Structures are given as structure tokens and as C-alpha cells.
Amino acid sequence: MTTKLSRMYGMDMFTDSGKFIGNAQDFILDTESGEVVRVLLEPLPASKEEAKRVLREKSVMYKNVKSVEDVIVVAKVQQGE
């Protein structure tokens, strides 16, 4: 699946069962491969402890994204996995 990252900012995110989980606010990229690794539901804060919390509680692994059209659909998994 290929799409512009800028198009994904602010998109609604839903599980594949239809539950709204938030909006795409930030992204973590693998700089070597150029691939998205995580989608964050909050911007990544500067504080190390707060960043850990956001990664654990307010992010979704991109490998769990099933579709990016009008919304982002992710497999039903725990956030942060």
C-alpha cells in the first residue's frame, strides 16, 4: 500500500471492527528503509517518560494497518503493539 504521509495526518483511525481509536497525529519512520513503523494518536512529546507513555498507550504499529482510504483501518490489537 502506497500513500503520501502528509495525506494521513489527522485521519480518523478505526479498528477493523469499526471502533474509533483516534486521529493520526504523528509517525515514526525507519530512516534506513523509509517505511512507517508506528502511527501515533498524540504528537510525540519531548520528555523521555512522556514519549514512552505515548509509544506504549497511544500508538499503533504500522504493520497492523489494513487500509488507508478515507480513514485508517487497523487490525484490532492493543494500542502500543
Secondary structure, 3 states (H helix, E strand, C coil): CCCCHHHHCCCEEEECCCCEEEECCEEEECCCCCCEEEEECCCCCCCHHHHHHHHHHCEEEHHHEEEECCCEEECCCCCCC
